[in-house]
Amino acid sequence: MMKLYGFGATRSLRVLWVLNELGVEFEFVPVNLRAGEHLLPQFLQLNPAGKVPVLVDGNNVLTESAAIVLYLAEKYPNKGLLPVDLTLRAQVYRWVLFAVTELEQPLWRMTRHTFLYPKDQRSPADIVLAAEDFATVAKVLDQHMIGRQFIVGDRLTAADCVTAYIIDWAADKQLLDALPELRAYMSRLHLRTNAPPTFAEARIRWEAAKLSASSPA
């Protein structure tokens, strides 16, 4: 059985999405980032970068969430998450790369300057600029979604499974006010039976688990 090592509102959500859509059996192994479990020797043997998610499929150990999504889509071609038609498949690759190189980076920049960096290294100005950068590139996808249900073709693909996490993350940061097509897109996706928790729901579970762990017995 495949194992997915992950944690809360991280990129693990995009792999959970594709696994749910594929309907394959897997074991979820929580890696508590708050407790530093991603830095333990046994985890670093799986991913020396100390990041989640990690997929273990037999002897195959795979990191990088977008790569995992594409691997799973190719492993189960009958599920249709990666089109057979080369032109459509190329569009899936295009939008996956757009998501991780253009859409995701401004959100990471905001997150770093919000709470990841030490307080004396955070820049409010950088948060504002990153939000503006996101708005610019997200508008490209918002316009693309006019008249579309999915990013590529007429069904869910790996492009949706990769991108949905980012748009959901942006929604949590209240960055979708001027992007009506993306708001509608996410509303549709989260109605799907196989949708994982939203970014906000996963974050709330983080906080609840943290409070529970810190409460006296």
Backbone bond lengths (Angstrom), bond angles and torsions (degrees), N, CA, C in turn:
res aa  C-N    CA-C-N  psi(-1)  N-CA   C-N-CA  omega(-1)  CA-C   N-CA-C  phi
1 M - - - 1.456 - - 1.526 110.49 -
2 M 1.318 116.10 137.75 1.462 120.17 177.20 1.517 110.71 -66.26
3 K 1.338 114.90 150.20 1.460 121.04 175.08 1.522 109.28 -121.45
4 L 1.320 115.59 134.74 1.458 120.73 174.79 1.520 108.33 -114.97
5 Y 1.323 115.59 117.26 1.456 121.79 176.34 1.525 107.54 -92.31
6 G 1.337 115.89 123.21 1.458 118.09 -176.89 1.509 112.28 -159.89
7 F 1.332 114.07 -176.19 1.461 119.80 -177.93 1.521 110.17 -161.69
8 G 1.334 115.59 127.71 1.450 123.56 166.59 1.514 117.34 39.42
9 A 1.337 114.23 -140.57 1.473 121.38 -174.86 1.520 111.03 -83.70
10 T 1.321 115.39 59.90 1.463 121.21 177.74 1.529 108.62 -117.14
11 R 1.307 116.59 -173.60 1.465 120.51 178.37 1.527 111.92 -62.26
12 S 1.325 117.14 -9.54 1.469 120.16 173.59 1.520 110.75 -54.86
13 L 1.340 117.60 -29.86 1.458 121.49 -177.89 1.520 111.80 -61.89
14 R 1.339 117.32 -36.02 1.469 117.67 -178.75 1.533 111.01 -71.14
15 V 1.337 117.28 -31.73 1.464 119.08 176.70 1.526 110.16 -73.94
16 L 1.325 116.92 -38.03 1.460 119.73 174.88 1.524 110.86 -57.94
17 W 1.337 115.06 -39.68 1.464 118.68 179.77 1.528 111.21 -59.38
18 V 1.328 116.15 -50.15 1.461 118.14 -176.09 1.523 111.03 -68.47
19 L 1.331 118.20 -36.81 1.465 120.16 177.61 1.526 110.92 -63.61
20 N 1.333 116.66 -40.97 1.460 120.27 177.58 1.527 111.25 -63.57
21 E 1.344 116.14 -42.91 1.461 120.02 -179.93 1.532 111.49 -64.77
22 L 1.323 115.78 -36.56 1.465 119.63 -179.84 1.524 111.81 -74.09
23 G 1.338 116.39 -25.21 1.457 119.98 -179.39 1.512 113.47 71.08
24 V 1.333 116.69 27.54 1.466 119.97 179.98 1.522 110.03 -92.40
25 E 1.315 115.29 153.33 1.454 120.95 -179.29 1.527 109.14 -80.57
26 F 1.322 116.02 135.07 1.468 119.44 177.81 1.520 108.83 -154.40
27 E 1.324 114.44 162.11 1.468 120.76 175.84 1.522 108.32 -109.46
28 F 1.328 116.13 129.09 1.465 120.20 176.10 1.519 108.34 -92.98
29 V 1.332 115.22 124.21 1.469 121.23 179.95 1.527 107.58 -110.95
30 P 1.341 118.18 107.59 1.461 119.40 -178.80 1.521 111.78 -69.85
31 V 1.327 115.17 136.63 1.465 122.35 175.85 1.528 105.95 -119.78
32 N 1.306 117.27 107.87 1.459 122.00 -174.60 1.527 110.43 -77.20
33 L 1.329 115.52 101.71 1.464 119.73 -179.01 1.520 111.38 -66.89
34 R 1.321 116.29 -34.33 1.466 119.87 -179.48 1.524 111.09 -62.87
35 A 1.340 115.72 -34.51 1.462 120.74 -179.13 1.524 112.15 -88.36
36 G 1.336 117.23 0.54 1.460 120.89 177.55 1.513 114.54 78.25
37 E 1.355 116.73 19.19 1.461 118.53 -177.80 1.525 112.70 -66.34
38 H 1.337 116.99 -20.69 1.468 120.36 178.58 1.523 112.33 -73.72
39 L 1.332 116.52 -9.46 1.467 121.15 179.95 1.521 112.68 -105.07
40 L 1.332 116.46 1.62 1.458 120.16 178.33 1.529 109.94 -73.06
41 P 1.333 117.57 147.85 1.470 120.52 -176.85 1.521 113.87 -53.68
42 Q 1.340 117.37 -39.73 1.461 119.19 -177.01 1.520 112.50 -66.50
43 F 1.354 116.52 -31.49 1.465 118.00 176.55 1.524 110.82 -79.33
44 L 1.315 117.45 -38.15 1.463 120.38 179.81 1.522 111.78 -63.85
45 Q 1.331 117.28 -21.22 1.467 119.22 173.93 1.528 110.21 -68.04
46 L 1.330 115.76 -30.49 1.470 119.63 177.79 1.522 111.10 -79.85
47 N 1.321 116.36 -44.52 1.459 121.08 179.41 1.531 109.31 -140.05
48 P 1.321 117.24 100.22 1.472 120.54 -179.58 1.527 113.38 -58.36
49 A 1.334 117.28 -19.24 1.461 120.16 177.54 1.523 111.96 -76.74
50 G 1.338 117.37 -11.64 1.453 120.98 177.91 1.512 113.92 67.64
51 K 1.331 116.12 37.10 1.468 119.64 -178.12 1.520 110.77 -127.26
52 V 1.337 114.50 153.56 1.462 121.11 172.32 1.530 107.92 -107.83
53 P 1.339 116.37 155.94 1.458 128.54 5.22 1.526 113.00 -87.72
54 V 1.335 113.63 164.48 1.460 122.36 170.64 1.520 106.91 -132.75
55 L 1.312 116.67 132.10 1.459 121.66 175.81 1.519 108.72 -107.98
56 V 1.316 116.16 129.52 1.465 121.53 174.48 1.521 107.42 -114.49
57 D 1.314 115.38 115.39 1.459 122.47 -179.17 1.518 107.67 -124.62
58 G 1.329 116.07 93.05 1.459 119.83 -173.64 1.514 109.94 66.05
59 N 1.324 116.19 -124.12 1.462 120.94 177.98 1.525 112.52 -88.86
60 N 1.316 115.96 -0.79 1.460 120.76 -177.67 1.529 109.71 -92.52
61 V 1.333 116.08 117.11 1.458 121.93 177.29 1.520 107.28 -111.46
62 L 1.330 115.77 118.97 1.456 119.54 -172.96 1.523 110.72 -125.76
63 T 1.337 115.32 132.01 1.460 122.01 175.70 1.527 108.95 -113.46
64 E 1.336 116.36 177.09 1.461 124.68 -177.73 1.526 109.63 73.51
65 S 1.323 115.28 108.85 1.456 120.82 -170.11 1.524 113.95 -58.84
66 A 1.330 117.69 -41.12 1.468 119.56 -179.60 1.524 110.67 -65.13
67 A 1.328 116.73 -38.46 1.465 120.57 177.49 1.525 110.55 -65.10
68 I 1.330 116.79 -38.88 1.465 120.37 178.19 1.522 110.37 -63.68
69 V 1.334 116.51 -43.71 1.470 120.39 179.13 1.529 110.51 -59.76
70 L 1.320 117.47 -46.02 1.463 120.59 -179.19 1.531 111.18 -66.84
71 Y 1.321 116.92 -37.96 1.469 121.07 177.50 1.528 110.50 -60.33
72 L 1.322 115.68 -47.91 1.466 119.85 -178.78 1.526 111.24 -65.81
73 A 1.326 116.33 -38.90 1.462 119.72 178.17 1.525 111.14 -62.60
74 E 1.329 116.90 -37.53 1.466 120.67 178.58 1.520 111.83 -75.22
75 K 1.334 116.34 -32.67 1.469 119.46 -178.18 1.522 111.39 -67.64
76 Y 1.337 116.11 -31.17 1.466 120.44 -178.65 1.531 109.55 -119.47
77 P 1.333 117.61 69.19 1.470 121.11 -173.58 1.521 113.62 -63.00
78 N 1.330 117.02 -26.56 1.470 119.70 -178.53 1.527 112.22 -69.14
79 K 1.329 118.01 -13.15 1.459 121.34 179.61 1.525 112.72 -82.97
80 G 1.327 116.96 -13.81 1.453 120.63 172.32 1.517 116.98 79.17
81 L 1.332 118.29 12.37 1.465 119.46 179.40 1.528 112.69 -75.90
82 L 1.323 116.01 -13.40 1.465 120.87 173.40 1.528 106.95 -130.44
83 P 1.334 118.00 111.41 1.471 120.64 -173.54 1.523 112.83 -60.22
84 V 1.307 115.39 148.03 1.465 121.51 175.26 1.525 110.07 -72.69
85 D 1.317 116.25 -39.16 1.465 120.95 179.97 1.530 110.35 -62.28
86 L 1.324 116.70 126.22 1.455 121.15 -174.61 1.518 112.30 -61.75
87 T 1.331 117.59 -38.44 1.464 120.56 -179.15 1.524 110.69 -63.26
88 L 1.331 116.79 -45.02 1.464 120.14 178.43 1.528 111.15 -68.36
89 R 1.325 116.10 -39.13 1.472 119.42 179.76 1.526 110.41 -63.00
90 A 1.323 116.44 -38.73 1.467 120.22 177.43 1.523 110.83 -62.57
91 Q 1.330 116.81 -36.22 1.465 120.02 177.29 1.528 111.45 -67.61
92 V 1.327 117.49 -35.19 1.466 120.27 174.63 1.523 109.78 -60.63
93 Y 1.334 116.57 -48.01 1.464 120.26 178.64 1.532 110.76 -59.66
94 R 1.322 114.80 -42.53 1.469 119.56 -179.48 1.525 111.39 -57.13
95 W 1.335 116.50 -49.58 1.462 119.47 -174.87 1.526 112.65 -76.53
96 V 1.319 117.31 -27.90 1.475 119.20 172.68 1.525 109.92 -62.86
97 L 1.325 116.42 -45.73 1.462 119.98 179.48 1.522 111.62 -68.23
98 F 1.314 117.31 -37.33 1.463 120.57 175.57 1.527 110.30 -60.02
99 A 1.333 115.82 -41.71 1.463 120.26 -178.61 1.522 111.60 -62.87
100 V 1.338 116.57 -48.62 1.472 118.44 -172.59 1.528 112.82 -82.00
101 T 1.333 118.06 -23.24 1.464 118.92 -178.86 1.518 113.51 -97.86
102 E 1.332 117.34 -32.43 1.464 120.81 -176.08 1.535 112.85 -103.85
103 L 1.323 116.68 -50.55 1.461 119.60 -174.58 1.533 113.09 -75.97
104 E 1.320 116.01 -39.74 1.461 119.51 -170.73 1.523 113.29 -76.53
105 Q 1.328 116.72 -35.00 1.462 119.45 -172.06 1.538 114.28 -62.05
106 P 1.349 119.46 -42.60 1.470 117.77 177.05 1.525 113.18 -62.11
107 L 1.335 117.19 -33.59 1.458 119.84 179.36 1.528 110.80 -68.21
108 W 1.328 116.40 -38.44 1.460 119.74 176.51 1.522 110.79 -65.42
109 R 1.305 115.89 -38.29 1.465 120.14 178.31 1.531 110.44 -61.98
110 M 1.333 116.09 -42.92 1.459 120.25 177.40 1.530 110.81 -62.92
111 T 1.324 115.81 -43.77 1.462 120.21 -177.79 1.525 111.45 -64.30
112 R 1.323 115.96 -42.05 1.472 119.13 179.64 1.519 111.19 -60.57
113 H 1.324 116.21 -42.92 1.462 119.85 -176.69 1.536 112.65 -83.51
114 T 1.344 116.29 -5.80 1.460 119.90 176.85 1.525 111.52 -90.20
115 F 1.370 115.45 -46.34 1.465 115.33 -178.23 1.528 115.42 -150.17
116 L 1.326 119.55 -11.55 1.458 119.10 -178.37 1.528 112.79 -77.84
117 Y 1.332 117.10 -44.91 1.455 119.95 178.69 1.530 110.30 -70.42
118 P 1.336 117.95 153.13 1.470 119.85 170.27 1.530 109.70 -56.55
119 K 1.323 115.98 149.21 1.462 120.40 -173.53 1.524 112.73 -53.95
120 D 1.319 117.37 -36.82 1.459 119.29 -176.66 1.530 113.10 -76.14
121 Q 1.361 116.59 -4.74 1.462 120.12 178.71 1.532 112.14 -110.15
122 R 1.329 117.28 1.37 1.457 120.32 -179.83 1.518 111.17 -83.44
123 S 1.342 114.70 144.66 1.454 120.15 -178.16 1.528 110.40 -127.23
124 P 1.330 118.77 108.89 1.468 120.84 175.45 1.523 112.11 -55.82
125 A 1.329 116.64 -34.71 1.465 119.85 179.37 1.521 111.21 -63.78
126 D 1.326 117.04 -36.47 1.454 120.44 178.41 1.527 111.51 -66.35
127 I 1.320 116.60 -34.63 1.467 120.34 177.67 1.522 110.05 -63.49
128 V 1.321 116.80 -43.46 1.460 121.29 179.49 1.525 110.51 -63.64
129 L 1.328 117.11 -45.86 1.464 120.68 -179.48 1.523 111.69 -64.35
130 A 1.330 116.64 -39.25 1.463 120.10 179.76 1.525 110.59 -65.85
131 A 1.329 116.91 -39.28 1.466 120.57 177.50 1.526 110.40 -62.35
132 E 1.326 116.71 -39.18 1.459 120.83 177.80 1.529 111.06 -66.63
133 D 1.334 116.16 -40.31 1.465 120.38 177.53 1.527 110.40 -61.73
134 F 1.331 115.99 -43.15 1.465 118.89 179.79 1.526 110.39 -62.65
135 A 1.318 116.96 -44.61 1.460 120.45 -178.58 1.529 111.23 -57.83
136 T 1.327 116.16 -39.12 1.466 120.79 -178.79 1.520 111.76 -64.68
137 V 1.344 116.73 -49.25 1.469 119.11 -176.37 1.528 111.23 -77.07
138 A 1.337 117.25 -32.76 1.466 119.63 179.82 1.520 111.26 -66.18
139 K 1.327 116.68 -29.34 1.464 119.87 178.60 1.526 111.07 -62.42
140 V 1.329 116.75 -31.54 1.465 121.02 177.58 1.525 110.00 -60.95
141 L 1.337 115.92 -47.25 1.458 119.66 179.47 1.528 111.19 -70.67
142 D 1.326 116.95 -36.66 1.463 120.35 178.25 1.526 110.58 -58.36
143 Q 1.318 117.04 -45.00 1.465 121.24 178.50 1.527 111.02 -66.24
144 H 1.325 116.10 -38.43 1.470 120.92 178.54 1.526 111.28 -60.04
145 M 1.342 117.20 -32.72 1.458 121.07 -173.92 1.523 113.65 -81.19
146 I 1.321 118.26 -5.17 1.470 120.24 178.18 1.534 109.51 -60.30
147 G 1.315 116.23 122.21 1.458 120.97 179.95 1.510 114.85 77.66
148 R 1.339 117.73 7.19 1.465 121.82 -178.76 1.522 110.79 -116.01
149 Q 1.315 115.27 147.47 1.461 120.96 172.13 1.531 111.12 -92.48
150 F 1.327 115.51 -33.60 1.465 122.03 -177.59 1.523 109.48 -131.14
151 I 1.311 116.50 165.04 1.466 119.97 -175.17 1.521 111.50 -67.75
152 V 1.324 117.22 -40.27 1.469 121.48 -179.50 1.524 108.90 -128.99
153 G 1.326 116.00 128.58 1.455 119.85 175.90 1.513 113.29 68.39
154 D 1.333 114.92 -155.43 1.464 120.23 -174.20 1.524 112.96 -113.19
155 R 1.349 116.77 20.60 1.457 119.86 178.26 1.529 110.28 -151.20
156 L 1.310 116.31 165.23 1.455 121.27 179.01 1.520 110.15 -61.90
157 T 1.339 115.98 136.07 1.459 120.98 175.93 1.528 109.24 -132.29
158 A 1.334 114.88 179.32 1.459 120.87 177.25 1.523 111.28 -58.22
159 A 1.327 117.28 -28.41 1.468 120.39 178.79 1.520 110.86 -61.98
160 D 1.319 117.00 -39.40 1.463 120.77 177.76 1.524 111.18 -68.67
161 C 1.322 116.60 -42.96 1.464 120.31 -177.92 1.523 111.63 -63.28
162 V 1.323 117.24 -33.77 1.468 120.86 177.81 1.523 110.72 -77.43
163 T 1.310 116.48 -45.61 1.467 121.01 -171.68 1.525 112.95 -75.47
164 A 1.324 117.78 -34.14 1.465 120.95 -175.42 1.521 111.84 -56.34
165 Y 1.335 116.85 -39.36 1.463 120.09 179.71 1.527 110.77 -58.80
166 I 1.332 116.52 -41.61 1.462 120.74 -177.11 1.524 111.02 -69.31
167 I 1.336 116.53 -43.54 1.464 119.71 -179.79 1.520 110.01 -65.61
168 D 1.318 116.46 -37.85 1.460 120.74 177.09 1.534 111.05 -64.83
169 W 1.310 116.22 -39.94 1.469 122.52 175.99 1.531 109.73 -60.87
170 A 1.318 115.83 -44.30 1.468 120.30 178.50 1.522 111.08 -63.81
171 A 1.332 116.84 -37.84 1.465 120.49 177.49 1.527 110.13 -61.81
172 D 1.330 116.02 -39.16 1.463 120.11 178.48 1.522 111.41 -63.62
173 K 1.328 116.15 -28.42 1.464 121.22 177.20 1.530 112.31 -91.70
174 Q 1.335 115.71 6.84 1.467 122.33 177.87 1.529 111.93 59.55
175 L 1.322 115.78 46.66 1.461 121.69 -178.31 1.526 113.43 -108.09
176 L 1.336 117.36 9.03 1.466 119.31 -175.28 1.521 113.84 -105.78
177 D 1.320 118.26 8.56 1.466 120.79 -175.37 1.527 112.70 -56.47
178 A 1.324 117.05 -38.07 1.470 120.82 -177.41 1.525 112.29 -97.69
179 L 1.344 116.64 16.55 1.462 121.01 -175.54 1.530 109.82 -127.41
180 P 1.336 117.23 73.28 1.472 120.78 -173.13 1.516 114.27 -63.27
181 E 1.329 117.13 -35.48 1.466 119.45 -178.72 1.527 110.83 -66.60
182 L 1.324 116.83 -38.44 1.463 119.93 179.99 1.526 111.05 -72.05
183 R 1.330 117.29 -34.24 1.466 119.10 175.62 1.526 110.30 -63.04
184 A 1.320 116.33 -44.98 1.462 120.69 179.64 1.524 111.30 -65.60
185 Y 1.322 115.72 -39.52 1.468 122.01 178.48 1.527 110.53 -58.37
186 M 1.328 117.29 -47.91 1.452 120.41 -178.67 1.526 111.48 -67.81
187 S 1.315 116.92 -35.90 1.472 119.50 176.91 1.516 110.66 -60.81
188 R 1.336 116.56 -41.22 1.466 120.46 178.50 1.524 110.85 -65.10
189 L 1.325 116.62 -45.69 1.460 119.62 -176.04 1.522 111.80 -63.71
190 H 1.320 116.96 -38.87 1.456 119.11 -176.82 1.528 112.98 -75.98
191 L 1.324 116.85 -5.00 1.459 120.59 171.66 1.530 111.47 -83.77
192 R 1.330 116.56 -12.05 1.453 120.34 -179.26 1.525 109.94 -68.24
193 T 1.315 115.38 141.04 1.464 121.07 -178.61 1.520 112.10 -57.89
194 N 1.325 116.58 -34.22 1.460 120.77 -173.72 1.522 114.00 -93.01
195 A 1.320 117.13 6.71 1.465 119.41 -179.36 1.528 110.86 -64.85
196 P 1.328 117.57 136.06 1.462 120.52 175.55 1.524 109.58 -76.16
197 P 1.346 118.63 178.01 1.468 119.53 175.06 1.520 110.82 -57.63
198 T 1.324 115.94 149.58 1.458 118.42 174.34 1.520 109.08 -68.74
199 F 1.332 115.54 165.35 1.460 120.66 177.05 1.525 109.87 -56.14
200 A 1.335 116.44 -44.27 1.464 120.49 -178.35 1.520 111.34 -64.06
201 E 1.342 116.80 -42.61 1.463 120.15 179.20 1.519 111.05 -63.14
202 A 1.326 116.64 -43.04 1.460 120.05 179.65 1.520 111.21 -65.18
203 R 1.325 116.84 -36.97 1.466 120.51 179.07 1.525 110.85 -66.83
204 I 1.330 116.27 -40.13 1.463 120.53 178.05 1.534 110.28 -62.64
205 R 1.331 115.99 -39.48 1.469 119.51 178.06 1.528 110.94 -64.36
206 W 1.341 116.73 -38.05 1.476 120.96 174.03 1.514 109.90 -52.77
207 E 1.348 113.86 -53.92 1.464 119.49 -174.43 1.527 111.09 -64.34
208 A 1.337 116.60 -39.06 1.452 120.05 179.56 1.518 110.68 -64.11
209 A 1.335 116.01 -42.15 1.465 120.04 178.79 1.516 111.13 -65.05
210 K 1.312 116.35 -37.97 1.468 121.35 179.07 1.529 110.14 -64.06
211 L 1.344 116.58 -45.50 1.466 120.28 -179.62 1.518 111.23 -65.04
212 S 1.339 115.26 -39.79 1.466 119.81 179.85 1.523 111.08 -63.46
213 A 1.339 115.06 -41.07 1.462 119.28 -179.08 1.518 112.48 -68.18
214 S 1.336 116.51 -29.10 1.469 120.56 -175.87 1.531 112.76 -92.02
215 S 1.349 116.62 -9.45 1.467 120.18 -178.76 1.523 110.47 -76.88
216 P 1.342 117.78 139.58 1.456 119.90 178.56 1.524 111.12 -66.57
217 A 1.323 117.22 147.37 1.464 121.45 -178.74 1.523 110.07 -71.67
